[in-house]
Amino acid sequence: TRCAMPMLADVYGLYYNKKMFAAAGILTPPKTMSELTADAKKLTKFNADGSIKVAGFVPTPAYYENTIQTLAPQFGAKWQDANGKSSLASSPGWSDMLKWQRGLTNFYRTDNLAKFIATSGKEYSADNDFETGRVAMIMDGEYRCAFIDAEAKNLDYATAPFPVSDSHPELYGTAYTTGTIVGIPKGAKNPGAAWELIKYLTTDTNALVDLANSIKNVPTSTDALKSPRLQTSPQFKTFLDLFGGGKLQNNPASSNGGAYLKIIQDFALNYVSGGSNDLAGGLAAVDKQITDSAALGH
């Protein structure tokens, strides 16, 4: 039996370039996917040869944090049915999400996006596309605030909840969350002392606040979230509000390292890029593959 405690969390939302928004005449961040699409098109700039100079938003699955699991909650996409079986084909959110990604991909053209992404900066570096102004909007976690503070101090940006499906406006304020854990390894020589340390790091309010302030992650306890000692900024506060907003989502645990995520992401990349036109059949095949491989745990 593996036992662990949560120690800080990541929450995902929308980052947007305020200077670019103002230049495009966009007054507020998008709340729905149709608004995000319209804004992305307004914000996009092309070079004379037709290549992408600035992308409003890159819809490609696996581009930075634009992953299947981070985006799925915004469409109300369900991973499992009541029996714990993979239910991607029967949950409308999945087809809605993939159609939306494919539609925006068609605007840019698959080959154009591939070339643009091929020259992207590394995600966790000062060359990150959002930090250098190559993209106007991204999906990212709260930790990006710390990267920007250290690497792009002059970037005029803001954050907001990530837009949601037009079919489900009530989901606005939903956010994907994940985080880090700390535990005691099997065979630890001093398990009692280890537990005292873990208890301090994961349940002591001041310890959690100090950790959050140090590395700019979201603290995991309610008391720490409300602590007046917690350092925040308008951009970082968005993620604190999302974490305490009661609409957090995560993907199911699995017994084999999340293999099901690769199964659906491989199909998503193929469909969104135009490699397949059979969305319903493809999702059904994904369900079967996940079920056959026992990749989705309870």
C-alpha positions as CSV (number, residue, x, y, z in Angstrom):
1,T,0.0,0.0,0.0
2,R,1.3,3.4,-1.0
3,C,0.3,6.3,1.3
4,A,1.0,9.9,0.6
5,M,-0.3,13.4,1.5
6,P,-1.0,16.3,-0.9
7,M,1.6,19.1,-0.8
8,L,0.7,22.2,-2.9
9,A,-1.4,22.2,-6.1
10,D,-1.4,23.4,-9.6
11,V,-4.6,25.0,-11.1
12,Y,-5.0,25.8,-14.8
13,G,-6.5,28.9,-16.4
14,L,-6.1,31.5,-19.2
15,Y,-3.2,33.8,-19.6
16,Y,-3.6,36.6,-22.1
17,N,-1.5,39.5,-23.4
18,K,-3.2,42.8,-22.4
19,K,-1.2,44.9,-24.9
20,M,-2.2,42.6,-27.8
21,F,-5.9,42.6,-26.6
22,A,-6.0,46.4,-26.5
23,A,-4.4,46.6,-30.0
24,A,-7.1,44.2,-31.3
25,G,-9.9,46.1,-29.6
26,I,-10.7,43.2,-27.3
27,L,-12.0,44.6,-24.0
28,T,-12.5,41.5,-21.9
29,P,-11.1,37.9,-21.8
30,P,-13.2,35.3,-23.5
31,K,-15.6,33.1,-21.5
32,T,-16.8,30.7,-24.2
33,M,-15.0,28.7,-26.8
34,S,-16.7,30.7,-29.6
35,E,-15.4,33.9,-28.0
36,L,-11.9,32.4,-27.7
37,T,-12.0,31.4,-31.3
38,A,-13.0,34.9,-32.5
39,D,-10.4,36.5,-30.3
40,A,-7.7,34.1,-31.4
41,K,-8.4,35.0,-35.1
42,K,-8.3,38.7,-34.3
43,L,-5.0,38.4,-32.4
44,T,-3.3,36.2,-35.0
45,K,-0.7,37.8,-37.3
46,F,0.7,36.2,-40.4
47,N,4.1,36.8,-42.2
48,A,4.2,37.8,-45.8
49,D,4.8,34.2,-46.8
50,G,1.6,33.1,-45.0
51,S,3.4,31.6,-42.0
52,I,2.3,32.4,-38.5
53,K,4.0,35.3,-36.8
54,V,1.8,35.6,-33.7
55,A,-0.8,33.0,-32.9
56,G,-3.8,34.1,-31.0
57,F,-4.2,30.6,-29.4
58,V,-2.6,27.3,-30.4
59,P,-5.2,24.6,-30.3
60,T,-2.9,21.7,-30.9
61,P,-3.2,18.9,-28.3
62,A,0.0,18.6,-26.3
63,Y,1.2,22.1,-27.1
64,Y,2.7,23.2,-23.7
65,E,-0.1,22.6,-21.1
66,N,-2.9,22.4,-23.7
67,T,-3.3,18.7,-22.9
68,I,-6.3,16.4,-23.1
69,Q,-6.7,16.3,-19.3
70,T,-6.4,20.1,-18.8
71,L,-8.9,21.0,-21.5
72,A,-11.5,18.3,-20.9
73,P,-13.2,19.9,-17.9
74,Q,-14.0,23.0,-19.9
75,F,-16.3,20.9,-22.1
76,G,-17.8,18.8,-19.4
77,A,-16.1,15.8,-20.9
78,K,-16.6,12.7,-18.7
79,W,-13.9,10.0,-18.5
80,Q,-16.0,7.1,-17.1
81,D,-19.6,5.9,-16.8
82,A,-21.3,4.8,-13.6
83,N,-19.6,1.4,-13.8
84,G,-16.1,2.9,-14.1
85,K,-15.8,2.1,-17.8
86,S,-14.3,4.4,-20.4
87,S,-17.1,6.6,-21.8
88,L,-15.5,9.0,-24.2
89,A,-17.8,8.0,-27.1
90,S,-20.9,8.6,-25.1
91,S,-19.9,11.8,-23.4
92,P,-20.7,14.7,-25.8
93,G,-18.0,16.9,-24.3
94,W,-15.2,14.9,-26.1
95,S,-16.6,15.3,-29.6
96,D,-17.3,19.0,-28.8
97,M,-13.8,19.6,-27.7
98,L,-12.1,17.8,-30.6
99,K,-14.4,19.6,-33.2
100,W,-13.5,22.9,-31.6
101,Q,-9.8,22.2,-31.8
102,R,-10.1,21.0,-35.4
103,G,-12.0,24.0,-36.4
104,L,-9.4,26.4,-35.1
105,T,-6.6,24.2,-36.5
106,N,-8.2,24.5,-39.9
107,F,-8.1,28.3,-39.6
108,Y,-4.3,28.2,-39.1
109,R,-3.7,25.1,-41.3
110,T,-2.1,22.0,-39.9
111,D,1.2,22.5,-41.7
112,N,1.4,26.1,-40.6
113,L,0.8,25.2,-37.0
114,A,3.4,22.3,-37.2
115,K,6.0,24.8,-38.5
116,F,5.1,27.3,-35.8
117,I,5.3,24.8,-33.0
118,A,8.6,23.4,-34.3
119,T,10.2,26.7,-33.6
120,S,8.6,27.3,-30.2
121,G,10.7,28.0,-27.2
122,K,11.0,25.5,-24.4
123,E,8.1,25.6,-22.1
124,Y,10.0,26.1,-18.9
125,S,12.4,28.7,-20.1
126,A,12.5,32.4,-20.9
127,D,11.9,31.4,-24.5
128,N,8.3,30.3,-23.7
129,D,6.1,31.5,-26.5
130,F,3.8,33.5,-24.3
131,E,6.7,35.2,-22.5
132,T,8.3,36.2,-25.8
133,G,5.0,37.3,-27.4
134,R,4.7,34.6,-30.0
135,V,1.2,33.7,-28.7
136,A,-1.4,36.0,-27.3
137,M,-3.2,33.4,-25.1
138,I,-2.3,30.2,-23.5
139,M,-3.6,27.6,-21.1
140,D,-1.2,27.3,-18.1
141,G,-0.9,26.8,-14.4
142,E,-0.5,29.4,-11.6
143,Y,3.3,28.8,-11.6
144,R,3.7,30.7,-14.9
145,C,3.2,33.9,-12.8
146,A,6.6,33.2,-11.1
147,F,8.3,32.5,-14.4
148,I,7.0,35.7,-15.9
149,D,8.1,37.7,-12.8
150,A,11.6,36.3,-13.2
151,E,12.0,36.2,-16.9
152,A,9.6,38.7,-18.6
153,K,9.1,41.4,-16.0
154,N,7.8,43.9,-18.7
155,L,5.1,41.6,-20.0
156,D,1.7,43.2,-19.6
157,Y,-0.6,40.3,-19.0
158,A,-3.6,39.1,-17.1
159,T,-5.3,35.9,-16.1
160,A,-8.8,34.6,-16.1
161,P,-10.7,31.3,-15.8
162,F,-10.3,29.3,-19.0
163,P,-13.3,29.6,-21.4
164,V,-15.9,26.8,-21.5
165,S,-18.1,25.1,-24.1
166,D,-20.9,27.3,-25.5
167,S,-23.2,24.4,-24.6
168,H,-22.3,24.7,-21.0
169,P,-21.8,28.3,-19.9
170,E,-22.6,27.2,-16.3
171,L,-19.2,25.5,-16.2
172,Y,-17.4,28.9,-16.3
173,G,-15.0,28.8,-13.3
174,T,-14.2,25.2,-13.8
175,A,-10.5,24.4,-13.7
176,Y,-8.3,21.3,-14.0
177,T,-6.1,20.8,-10.9
178,T,-3.3,18.5,-10.1
179,G,-0.4,18.7,-7.7
180,T,2.5,17.2,-5.8
181,I,2.6,14.7,-3.0
182,V,5.0,13.6,-0.3
183,G,5.2,10.2,1.2
184,I,7.3,7.7,3.1
185,P,9.1,5.1,0.9
186,K,8.9,1.4,1.8
187,G,11.7,0.4,4.1
188,A,12.4,3.9,5.5
189,K,14.7,3.7,8.5
190,N,12.9,6.4,10.5
191,P,9.2,6.3,9.5
192,G,8.1,8.0,12.7
193,A,10.3,11.0,12.1
194,A,9.4,11.0,8.4
195,W,5.7,11.1,9.3
196,E,6.3,14.1,11.7
197,L,8.0,16.0,8.8
198,I,5.2,15.1,6.3
199,K,2.5,16.1,8.8
200,Y,4.3,19.5,9.3
201,L,4.7,20.1,5.6
202,T,1.1,19.1,4.6
203,T,-1.0,20.2,7.5
204,D,0.7,23.1,9.2
205,T,-0.9,26.3,7.8
206,N,2.2,28.5,8.0
207,A,4.4,25.8,6.5
208,L,2.1,25.5,3.5
209,V,1.9,29.3,3.1
210,D,5.7,29.5,3.2
211,L,6.0,26.8,0.6
212,A,3.4,28.5,-1.6
213,N,5.1,31.9,-1.3
214,S,8.5,30.4,-2.1
215,I,7.6,28.5,-5.3
216,K,4.3,30.2,-6.3
217,N,2.1,27.1,-6.2
218,V,-1.4,27.0,-4.7
219,P,-1.5,25.8,-1.1
220,T,-3.6,22.7,-0.5
221,S,-5.4,23.5,2.7
222,T,-8.4,25.8,3.1
223,D,-6.8,27.5,6.0
224,A,-3.6,28.2,4.0
225,L,-5.7,29.4,1.1
226,K,-7.3,32.0,3.4
227,S,-4.2,33.0,5.3
228,P,-3.4,36.7,5.3
229,R,0.3,35.7,5.0
230,L,-0.3,34.2,1.5
231,Q,1.4,36.5,-1.0
232,T,-0.6,37.2,-4.1
233,S,-1.0,39.4,-7.1
234,P,-4.0,40.0,-9.4
235,Q,-2.7,37.4,-11.8
236,F,-2.0,34.8,-9.1
237,K,-5.3,35.5,-7.3
238,T,-7.3,34.0,-10.3
239,F,-5.9,30.6,-9.5
240,L,-6.5,30.9,-5.8
241,D,-10.1,31.8,-6.6
242,L,-10.4,28.9,-9.0
243,F,-9.0,26.5,-6.4
244,G,-11.6,27.6,-3.8
245,G,-14.4,27.9,-6.3
246,G,-15.9,24.4,-5.9
247,K,-15.6,23.5,-9.6
248,L,-12.2,21.7,-9.7
249,Q,-11.8,18.7,-11.9
250,N,-9.1,16.0,-12.3
251,N,-8.6,12.9,-14.4
252,P,-9.1,9.4,-13.0
253,A,-6.2,7.6,-11.3
254,S,-4.8,4.6,-13.1
255,S,-2.7,1.6,-12.2
256,N,-0.3,2.0,-15.1
257,G,0.9,5.6,-15.1
258,G,-1.9,7.2,-17.0
259,A,-1.5,5.1,-20.2
260,Y,-5.1,6.0,-21.1
261,L,-4.0,9.7,-21.5
262,K,-1.7,8.7,-24.3
263,I,-4.3,6.6,-26.0
264,I,-6.8,9.5,-26.3
265,Q,-4.1,12.2,-26.9
266,D,-2.7,10.2,-29.9
267,F,-6.2,10.0,-31.4
268,A,-6.9,13.6,-30.7
269,L,-3.7,14.7,-32.5
270,N,-4.6,12.5,-35.5
271,Y,-8.2,13.8,-35.6
272,V,-7.5,17.5,-35.0
273,S,-4.8,17.5,-37.7
274,G,-7.1,16.0,-40.2
275,G,-5.7,12.5,-40.2
276,S,-9.1,11.0,-39.4
277,N,-12.7,12.0,-40.2
278,D,-14.4,9.3,-38.1
279,L,-14.8,11.1,-34.8
280,A,-17.5,8.8,-33.4
281,G,-15.8,5.6,-34.5
282,G,-12.5,6.9,-33.3
283,L,-13.7,7.6,-29.8
284,A,-15.4,4.2,-29.7
285,A,-12.1,2.6,-30.6
286,V,-10.4,4.6,-28.0
287,D,-12.9,3.4,-25.4
288,K,-12.2,-0.2,-26.4
289,Q,-8.5,0.2,-26.4
290,I,-8.6,1.8,-22.9
291,T,-10.9,-1.0,-21.6
292,D,-8.9,-3.8,-23.2
293,S,-5.6,-2.5,-21.8
294,A,-7.2,-1.9,-18.3
295,A,-5.6,1.5,-18.6
296,L,-8.3,3.4,-16.7
297,G,-8.4,2.7,-13.0
298,H,-11.2,3.3,-10.5
